[in-house]
Amino acid sequence: MDAETVARFELPGYLRSVPDEIEARDLPVTGTLPPELDGRYIRNGPNALPGTTSRHFQVGPGMLHGVRLRDGRAEWYRNRWVRTGSFEGRSLVRPDGTFDLTAPSANTHVIHHADRILALVEIGLPYEVAPDLSTVGPCDFGGALSTAMTAHPKQDPATGDLHFFGYGMRPPLLTYHRLDASGRLVHSREVAVPGPTLMHDFAVTEHHVVWLDLPMTFQRALLDRAIPYGWDEAYGARLGIMRHDVPDAAVQWFDIDPCFVFHVGNAHERDGRIVLDAVRYSPAEFTAMWDVLSRTVMPALDAPPVGRAHLHRWTLDPRRGTVTEHPLDDRAVEFPTLNDGRSGRPARHLYAVTGTEPLSRDECAIVKYDTATGAAVSHGLGPDTMIGEAVFVPRDDPGGEDDGWLMAIATARDGAASRLLVLDAADVRPVAAVDLPRGVPAGFHGSWIASAPEGG
């Protein structure tokens, strides 16, 4: 690639990888950090190694950015690469043609379950990391897990069980798994789907799994692309519901209008029906965005933004075999979150962010939805600040579903500086900001890990 082309395809500052791992202590704080916040905020995202040629913001080893909060202070920031097999130079495919599940970059999400911190990517095994963010190694739960693990598992707030799945390019194409609260893999079963579909997320209710079997499939003709999946109109689009408390329960499928969903907000059971709220892309918006995401380089910065998605609701009636759907809002949003204590149960409030579509020049904002009234309030960040996913952190003794805080990393559009924002979740009002010692590139998903163990 010549110098003129490289300059044209230069990533915007907020997407550019950082070159090293650093640590800083006693970070400056504006406002007042709630003293109840005792733990770590950790966010994951791809970060290319120095000297590599990839110019795509979704490609690269996972990098964790962490901030330790305690007693109203921001004790430290540190960032660490997740050292998977590919980070160490191993190929994703072994000499015998089999796929090495320990090799993919764990660059999408980070969660805490059964005293393990796990960095996740949907095409490989989870990687365990220590409280100081150093890599421990791949985790297959004592040899019980033989498929990839989604980056979007769901923890049942009543049982502590962790529901997840793995999908693949070859059989088994879709496998459902469940960990108990102690971290033991207690159930796995294959789920039949027509082809190798890309399933980024799913939903779980008190008694059901909700599958999203949508028209994105693995295609050998696209192996030269960064992500070898493409839109397949003939595949169809459907949602499936399956009892997770009945071993080998049948899946009931519902055909829906063609679309794609990266991220689910929540689902719950109501009067014998399943209600699913998620961020929906129309076929036109999704295929335009996917053309950008699947390239090995980004388009020029003067290209128009693509991939505007909207909060949408499907209501599935298993007794009648019918489904209805309608939009909940007309603004473009992504990264929906909620109070995880309401996961799979009726939840009045959802949170999302605006201005995240590829190459967007819109003002970023954090939006709070009231799903009971349809109302929404937002906190805008101005034209020069980009925002990531807003993670809900409940108060220790909450007085209501929205009694807590939202945490998100905000980065200057030119990448020069970043802050960890802490907002009151009730009215999306900033209460504190932690100045980070470097610009943190935009990433994907993160978690708050409360009462973190000592040692880092």
C-alpha positions as CSV (number, residue, x, y, z in Angstrom):
1,M,0.0,0.0,0.0
2,D,1.6,3.3,-1.1
3,A,1.9,6.3,1.2
4,E,-0.9,8.2,-0.4
5,T,-3.3,5.3,0.0
6,V,-2.2,4.8,3.6
7,A,-2.9,8.4,4.4
8,R,-6.4,8.1,2.8
9,F,-7.2,5.1,4.8
10,E,-5.9,6.4,8.1
11,L,-8.2,5.6,11.0
12,P,-9.7,8.5,13.0
13,G,-7.9,9.2,16.2
14,Y,-10.5,7.6,18.5
15,L,-10.0,4.2,16.7
16,R,-6.2,4.1,16.6
17,S,-4.5,1.4,18.6
18,V,-2.2,2.3,21.4
19,P,1.4,1.0,21.1
20,D,2.1,-0.3,24.6
21,E,1.0,-1.3,28.1
22,I,1.2,1.3,30.9
23,E,0.0,1.9,34.4
24,A,-0.8,5.0,36.3
25,R,-1.9,5.6,39.9
26,D,-4.0,8.1,41.9
27,L,-5.8,9.4,38.8
28,P,-7.3,12.9,38.8
29,V,-11.1,13.0,39.5
30,T,-13.6,15.7,38.6
31,G,-16.7,15.8,40.7
32,T,-17.2,13.2,43.4
33,L,-16.9,9.5,43.0
34,P,-19.6,7.6,45.0
35,P,-17.7,6.0,47.9
36,E,-19.9,2.8,47.4
37,L,-18.0,2.1,44.2
38,D,-15.5,-0.5,45.2
39,G,-14.2,-2.6,42.3
40,R,-12.9,-2.6,38.8
41,Y,-14.3,-1.2,35.6
42,I,-12.8,-3.2,32.7
43,R,-13.4,-2.8,29.0
44,N,-12.2,-4.9,26.1
45,G,-11.5,-4.1,22.5
46,P,-9.2,-4.9,19.6
47,N,-5.8,-3.2,19.7
48,A,-3.3,-4.0,16.9
49,L,0.3,-4.8,17.8
50,P,2.9,-2.2,16.9
51,G,4.3,-2.7,13.4
52,T,1.4,-4.7,12.1
53,T,-0.3,-3.7,8.9
54,S,-3.9,-4.1,9.7
55,R,-5.8,-0.9,9.3
56,H,-9.2,-2.2,10.4
57,F,-10.6,-1.1,13.8
58,Q,-12.2,-4.5,14.5
59,V,-9.0,-6.6,13.9
60,G,-6.3,-7.1,16.5
61,P,-5.5,-8.8,19.8
62,G,-7.8,-8.0,22.7
63,M,-6.7,-5.2,25.0
64,L,-8.2,-4.7,28.5
65,H,-8.4,-1.2,29.9
66,G,-9.1,-1.2,33.7
67,V,-9.7,1.4,36.4
68,R,-9.7,0.5,40.1
69,L,-12.1,2.6,42.2
70,R,-12.3,2.5,46.0
71,D,-13.2,4.9,48.8
72,G,-14.0,7.7,46.4
73,R,-10.6,7.5,44.7
74,A,-9.4,6.2,41.3
75,E,-6.5,4.1,42.5
76,W,-5.1,3.0,39.1
77,Y,-5.5,2.7,35.4
78,R,-3.7,-0.1,33.5
79,N,-4.1,-1.6,30.0
80,R,-3.0,-5.2,29.1
81,W,-3.1,-7.2,25.9
82,V,-4.9,-10.6,26.2
83,R,-2.2,-13.0,25.3
84,T,-4.0,-15.7,23.3
85,G,-2.5,-18.1,20.8
86,S,-2.5,-15.7,17.9
87,F,-0.9,-13.0,20.1
88,E,1.9,-15.5,20.5
89,G,2.1,-16.1,16.8
90,R,0.0,-19.2,16.4
91,S,-2.3,-19.8,13.4
92,L,-6.0,-20.2,13.9
93,V,-5.8,-23.3,11.8
94,R,-3.6,-26.2,12.8
95,P,-1.5,-28.2,10.2
96,D,-4.2,-30.9,10.2
97,G,-6.9,-28.4,9.1
98,T,-8.6,-28.3,12.5
99,F,-9.5,-24.9,14.2
100,D,-7.5,-24.0,17.3
101,L,-10.0,-22.6,19.7
102,T,-7.2,-21.2,21.9
103,A,-5.8,-19.0,19.1
104,P,-8.4,-16.3,18.3
105,S,-8.0,-12.8,19.7
106,A,-10.2,-12.4,22.8
107,N,-11.1,-8.9,21.9
108,T,-14.9,-8.4,22.4
109,H,-16.1,-8.6,26.0
110,V,-14.9,-9.3,29.6
111,I,-17.1,-10.8,32.3
112,H,-16.9,-12.1,35.8
113,H,-18.4,-15.5,36.8
114,A,-17.6,-17.9,39.6
115,D,-14.4,-16.0,40.7
116,R,-13.1,-16.0,37.1
117,I,-12.6,-13.0,34.9
118,L,-13.0,-14.1,31.3
119,A,-12.1,-12.2,28.1
120,L,-14.4,-13.3,25.3
121,V,-14.6,-13.5,21.6
122,E,-17.3,-15.5,19.8
123,I,-15.0,-17.7,17.7
124,G,-12.8,-19.1,20.4
125,L,-12.5,-20.3,24.0
126,P,-12.7,-17.7,26.8
127,Y,-9.4,-16.5,28.2
128,E,-9.0,-16.1,32.0
129,V,-7.3,-13.0,33.2
130,A,-6.1,-12.1,36.7
131,P,-7.4,-9.1,38.8
132,D,-4.4,-7.2,37.6
133,L,-5.4,-7.9,34.0
134,S,-2.5,-10.2,33.2
135,T,-3.4,-13.3,31.2
136,V,-3.9,-16.6,33.0
137,G,-4.7,-18.7,29.9
138,P,-7.6,-20.4,28.0
139,C,-10.5,-21.8,29.9
140,D,-12.5,-24.8,28.8
141,F,-14.0,-25.5,32.2
142,G,-12.1,-28.6,33.0
143,G,-12.2,-29.9,29.5
144,A,-16.0,-29.8,29.3
145,L,-16.2,-27.1,26.7
146,S,-15.4,-28.1,23.1
147,T,-17.0,-25.3,21.1
148,A,-16.4,-21.5,21.0
149,M,-18.2,-19.3,23.5
150,T,-20.3,-16.3,22.6
151,A,-19.1,-12.9,23.8
152,H,-22.6,-12.3,25.1
153,P,-23.5,-14.9,27.8
154,K,-26.4,-14.2,30.1
155,Q,-26.4,-14.7,33.8
156,D,-29.7,-15.6,35.5
157,P,-30.1,-13.2,38.4
158,A,-32.1,-15.8,40.4
159,T,-30.0,-18.9,40.0
160,G,-26.6,-17.5,39.1
161,D,-26.4,-19.8,36.1
162,L,-24.5,-18.5,33.1
163,H,-26.3,-19.3,29.8
164,F,-24.2,-19.2,26.6
165,F,-23.7,-20.8,23.2
166,G,-21.1,-21.4,20.5
167,Y,-21.5,-21.3,16.7
168,G,-19.2,-22.6,14.0
169,M,-18.5,-22.7,10.3
170,R,-18.9,-26.5,10.3
171,P,-21.0,-28.8,12.5
172,P,-22.0,-28.4,15.2
173,L,-23.3,-25.2,13.8
174,L,-25.0,-24.1,17.1
175,T,-24.5,-25.4,20.6
176,Y,-26.3,-24.3,23.8
177,H,-24.4,-24.5,27.1
178,R,-25.1,-23.6,30.8
179,L,-22.6,-23.1,33.6
180,D,-23.9,-23.3,37.2
181,A,-23.2,-20.6,39.7
182,S,-19.9,-22.4,40.8
183,G,-18.6,-22.3,37.2
184,R,-19.3,-26.0,36.4
185,L,-20.5,-26.8,32.9
186,V,-23.7,-28.7,33.6
187,H,-25.6,-28.9,30.3
188,S,-24.7,-28.8,26.6
189,R,-26.9,-29.6,23.6
190,E,-26.7,-29.1,19.8
191,V,-29.4,-26.9,18.3
192,A,-30.3,-27.5,14.6
193,V,-30.1,-24.6,12.2
194,P,-30.1,-24.7,8.4
195,G,-26.6,-23.3,7.9
196,P,-23.5,-21.7,9.4
197,T,-25.1,-18.5,10.6
198,L,-23.4,-15.7,12.4
199,M,-25.1,-15.3,15.7
200,H,-23.5,-12.6,17.8
201,D,-26.1,-12.4,20.6
202,F,-29.2,-14.1,22.0
203,A,-31.6,-13.6,24.8
204,V,-32.6,-15.6,27.9
205,T,-35.8,-15.3,30.0
206,E,-36.8,-17.0,33.2
207,H,-37.6,-20.3,31.3
208,H,-36.5,-19.8,27.7
209,V,-33.7,-19.1,25.3
210,V,-34.4,-16.8,22.4
211,W,-32.4,-17.6,19.3
212,L,-31.7,-15.1,16.5
213,D,-31.3,-17.1,13.3
214,L,-30.7,-14.3,10.7
215,P,-29.5,-14.1,7.1
216,M,-25.7,-13.8,7.7
217,T,-23.8,-17.0,6.8
218,F,-20.3,-18.2,6.4
219,Q,-19.3,-18.0,2.7
220,R,-16.1,-19.5,1.3
221,A,-16.0,-16.9,-1.4
222,L,-15.4,-14.3,1.2
223,L,-12.4,-15.9,2.8
224,D,-10.2,-13.1,1.6
225,R,-12.2,-10.6,3.8
226,A,-11.5,-9.8,7.4
227,I,-14.8,-11.5,8.4
228,P,-15.9,-14.2,5.9
229,Y,-19.7,-13.9,6.5
230,G,-22.1,-12.3,4.1
231,W,-25.8,-11.4,3.7
232,D,-27.8,-14.3,2.3
233,E,-31.3,-13.3,1.4
234,A,-32.4,-16.8,0.7
235,Y,-31.5,-18.0,4.2
236,G,-34.5,-16.2,5.7
237,A,-34.9,-14.6,9.2
238,R,-36.4,-16.2,12.2
239,L,-36.5,-16.2,16.0
240,G,-36.6,-19.3,18.1
241,I,-37.7,-20.0,21.6
242,M,-36.5,-23.0,23.6
243,R,-37.1,-24.1,27.2
244,H,-33.7,-24.0,29.0
245,D,-35.2,-25.8,32.0
246,V,-36.3,-28.8,30.0
247,P,-33.4,-30.9,28.6
248,D,-33.6,-31.4,24.8
249,A,-36.7,-29.2,24.5
250,A,-37.9,-28.5,21.0
251,V,-37.3,-25.1,19.4
252,Q,-40.3,-23.2,18.2
253,W,-39.4,-21.0,15.3
254,F,-41.1,-17.7,14.1
255,D,-40.4,-16.2,10.8
256,I,-39.8,-12.4,10.9
257,D,-39.0,-9.6,8.5
258,P,-35.4,-9.8,7.3
259,C,-33.0,-7.9,9.5
260,F,-29.8,-8.3,11.6
261,V,-29.2,-7.8,15.3
262,F,-25.9,-7.5,16.9
263,H,-27.1,-6.7,20.4
264,V,-30.0,-7.6,22.5
265,G,-31.4,-5.3,25.2
266,N,-33.5,-7.7,27.1
267,A,-36.3,-10.3,26.9
268,H,-39.0,-11.4,29.3
269,E,-42.1,-13.5,29.7
270,R,-45.5,-11.8,29.9
271,D,-48.9,-13.5,29.9
272,G,-47.5,-16.6,28.1
273,R,-45.7,-14.6,25.5
274,I,-42.0,-13.7,25.0
275,V,-41.1,-10.0,24.6
276,L,-37.7,-9.2,23.0
277,D,-36.2,-5.8,22.8
278,A,-33.0,-5.4,20.6
279,V,-31.2,-3.1,18.3
280,R,-32.4,-3.9,14.7
281,Y,-30.7,-3.1,11.4
282,S,-32.7,-3.1,8.2
283,P,-31.2,-5.1,5.4
284,A,-30.1,-2.0,3.5
285,E,-28.5,-0.4,6.6
286,F,-26.8,-3.6,7.6
287,T,-25.4,-4.6,4.3
288,A,-24.0,-1.1,3.8
289,M,-22.3,-1.3,7.2
290,W,-21.1,-4.8,6.7
291,D,-19.4,-3.8,3.5
292,V,-17.3,-1.5,5.7
293,L,-16.8,-3.9,8.6
294,S,-15.7,-6.9,6.4
295,R,-13.0,-5.0,4.5
296,T,-9.4,-5.5,5.5
297,V,-9.0,-1.6,5.5
298,M,-11.4,1.1,6.5
299,P,-12.8,3.5,3.8
300,A,-11.8,7.1,3.6
301,L,-12.8,9.4,6.4
302,D,-15.0,11.5,4.1
303,A,-17.2,8.5,3.4
304,P,-20.8,8.8,4.7
305,P,-21.7,7.1,8.0
306,V,-23.5,3.7,7.6
307,G,-25.3,1.2,9.8
308,R,-28.0,3.2,11.6
309,A,-30.0,0.8,13.8
310,H,-33.0,1.3,16.0
311,L,-34.5,-0.1,19.2
312,H,-37.1,-2.6,18.2
313,R,-39.6,-5.0,19.9
314,W,-40.8,-8.5,18.9
315,T,-43.6,-10.2,20.8
316,L,-43.7,-14.0,20.3
317,D,-46.9,-15.9,21.1
318,P,-46.0,-19.7,21.3
319,R,-49.6,-20.7,21.8
320,R,-50.8,-19.1,18.6
321,G,-47.5,-19.4,16.7
322,T,-47.5,-15.7,15.9
323,V,-45.1,-12.8,16.1
324,T,-45.6,-9.1,16.0
325,E,-42.9,-6.4,15.8
326,H,-42.6,-2.7,15.8
327,P,-39.9,0.0,16.4
328,L,-39.6,1.6,19.9
329,D,-37.6,4.7,18.8
330,D,-36.4,6.4,15.6
331,R,-33.0,7.5,16.8
332,A,-29.9,5.5,15.8
333,V,-28.5,3.6,18.8
334,E,-26.3,0.7,19.7
335,F,-24.8,-1.2,22.7
336,P,-28.0,-1.6,24.7
337,T,-27.6,-2.4,28.4
338,L,-29.7,-2.7,31.5
339,N,-29.6,-3.4,35.2
340,D,-28.4,-7.0,35.1
341,G,-30.5,-7.8,38.1
342,R,-33.5,-7.6,35.7
343,S,-31.9,-9.7,32.9
344,G,-34.5,-12.1,31.5
345,R,-37.2,-10.4,33.7
346,P,-39.5,-7.4,33.0
347,A,-37.2,-4.4,33.0
348,R,-38.6,-0.8,32.7
349,H,-35.3,0.8,31.8
350,L,-32.8,0.2,29.0
351,Y,-29.7,2.3,28.2
352,A,-28.0,2.8,24.8
353,V,-25.5,5.1,23.1
354,T,-25.8,7.2,19.9
355,G,-23.3,8.2,17.3
356,T,-21.4,4.8,17.2
357,E,-22.1,3.7,13.6
358,P,-19.0,3.5,11.4
359,L,-17.6,6.9,10.4
360,S,-20.4,8.7,12.3
361,R,-20.0,12.4,12.8
362,D,-23.2,12.7,14.9
363,E,-23.0,13.9,18.5
364,C,-22.6,10.9,20.8
365,A,-25.0,10.6,23.7
366,I,-26.1,8.1,26.4
367,V,-29.8,7.5,26.2
368,K,-32.1,6.1,28.9
369,Y,-35.3,4.5,27.8
370,D,-38.5,4.0,29.8
371,T,-40.1,1.0,28.1
372,A,-43.3,1.4,30.1
373,T,-44.0,5.0,28.8
374,G,-41.9,5.2,25.7
375,A,-40.1,8.2,27.1
376,A,-36.3,8.7,26.7
377,V,-33.8,11.1,28.2
378,S,-30.2,11.6,27.1
379,H,-26.9,13.1,28.0
380,G,-25.1,14.6,25.0
381,L,-21.3,14.8,25.0
382,G,-20.7,17.5,22.3
383,P,-19.3,17.1,18.8
384,D,-15.7,16.3,19.8
385,T,-16.3,13.3,22.2
386,M,-16.9,9.7,21.4
387,I,-18.6,7.4,23.9
388,G,-18.6,3.6,24.5
389,E,-21.1,1.2,26.0
390,A,-22.7,2.4,29.2
391,V,-22.4,-0.3,31.9
392,F,-25.0,-0.2,34.7
393,V,-23.7,-0.5,38.3
394,P,-26.4,-0.9,41.0
395,R,-26.2,0.7,44.4
396,D,-25.5,-1.8,47.2
397,D,-29.0,-1.3,48.6
398,P,-31.0,0.0,45.6
399,G,-34.3,1.7,46.0
400,G,-35.4,0.9,42.5
401,E,-34.4,-0.6,39.1
402,D,-32.5,2.5,38.0
403,D,-30.9,3.3,41.4
404,G,-27.2,3.2,40.5
405,W,-24.7,4.5,38.1
406,L,-23.6,4.3,34.4
407,M,-20.0,3.9,33.5
408,A,-18.5,4.5,30.1
409,I,-15.2,5.6,28.6
410,A,-15.3,8.8,26.6
411,T,-12.5,9.6,24.2
412,A,-11.8,12.8,22.3
413,R,-12.6,12.4,18.6
414,D,-8.9,13.0,17.8
415,G,-7.8,10.3,20.3
416,A,-5.8,12.7,22.4
417,A,-7.5,12.0,25.8
418,S,-10.0,9.8,27.6
419,R,-12.1,9.9,30.7
420,L,-14.1,7.3,32.6
421,L,-17.5,8.9,33.1
422,V,-19.8,8.1,36.0
423,L,-23.4,9.1,35.6
424,D,-26.4,8.8,37.9
425,A,-28.5,6.2,36.0
426,A,-31.8,7.7,37.2
427,D,-31.5,11.0,35.2
428,V,-28.3,10.3,33.1
429,R,-26.6,13.1,35.0
430,P,-22.7,13.2,35.3
431,V,-21.5,12.9,38.9
432,A,-17.8,12.3,38.3
433,A,-15.1,11.8,35.6
434,V,-11.8,10.1,36.0
435,D,-9.0,11.5,33.8
436,L,-7.1,8.6,32.2
437,P,-3.4,8.8,31.4
438,R,-3.8,8.2,27.7
439,G,-6.3,8.3,24.9
440,V,-8.2,5.0,25.0
441,P,-9.3,3.8,21.5
442,A,-13.0,2.9,21.0
443,G,-13.7,-0.7,22.0
444,F,-16.6,-3.0,22.5
445,H,-17.9,-4.2,25.8
446,G,-17.0,-4.1,29.5
447,S,-18.1,-4.9,33.0
448,W,-18.0,-3.6,36.5
449,I,-16.5,-6.2,38.9
450,A,-17.6,-5.3,42.4
451,S,-15.5,-5.9,45.5
452,A,-12.6,-7.0,43.5
453,P,-10.0,-9.1,45.2
454,E,-6.8,-7.6,46.4
455,G,-3.5,-8.1,44.5
456,G,-3.7,-5.4,41.8
